């Protein structure tokens, strides 16, 4: 069974930090590119970050300098470390995997989502 299981969502105060995890099973994780995508209520999906199979990373301007994406292929896990959190970061966060050779082919698998709420 193909799965992307997310964990780590929580309520956090502005300026705080949180780490999300995305653990994969049922496909070749090490050759996959993994993005983080988020959606706030009433908003469209917003792409946040990607880490390629080779470990390269790209970030949306809204999170650049605050978020860090990493991967541990031995654990089939991608992480999103979120620092200096703002209320604007409040959203449901999803990990999504691309299994094709090239980036930009579209997401093949999605995680179930992790709720991040930034509030005092």
C-alpha positions, 0 to 999 in steps of 0.5 A, spaced: 500 500 500 502 506 498 502 511 503 505 518 505 503 519 513 504 526 516 505 528 523 507 533 527 502 538 526 500 542 532 498 549 535 504 554 536 505 561 538 507 566 533 515 566 533 515 559 535 518 553 531 515 546 529 517 540 525 513 536 520 514 529 518 512 525 512 514 518 512 513 514 505 511 507 504 509 502 498 514 506 493 521 507 491 522 514 496 529 515 494 528 516 487 522 521 488 521 528 489 517 531 495 514 537 495 510 541 501 504 544 499 499 548 504 492 550 504 489 555 509 481 556 509 478 559 503 485 559 500 487 555 494 493 550 495 500 554 495 506 550 494 511 551 499 518 547 498 521 541 494 526 537 496 529 533 490 531 526 490 538 529 489 537 533 495 536 540 492 531 544 495 527 550 493 522 555 497 517 559 496 518 567 497 513 567 503 517 561 507 524 563 505 529 563 510 524 561 515 523 554 513 528 548 512 526 541 508 530 535 509 530 528 507 532 521 511 532 516 505 534 511 510 527 512 514 523 514 508 522 520 511 522 528 509 521 533 514 519 540 514 522 545 519 518 551 520 521 557 524 519 564 526 512 562 525 507 567 523 499 567 523 500 567 516 503 560 516 496 557 519 494 552 514 493 545 513 500 542 510 501 536 505 507 532 503 506 530 496 511 526 492 513 526 484 515 519 482 517 521 475 524 522 473 523 530 472 521 535 477 514 538 474 511 532 472 505 532 477 504 529 484 503 522 484 501 521 492 499 525 497 499 525 505 493 526 509 495 533 511 497 536 518 494 542 521 499 547 523 495 553 527 499 559 529 496 563 534 497 566 541 
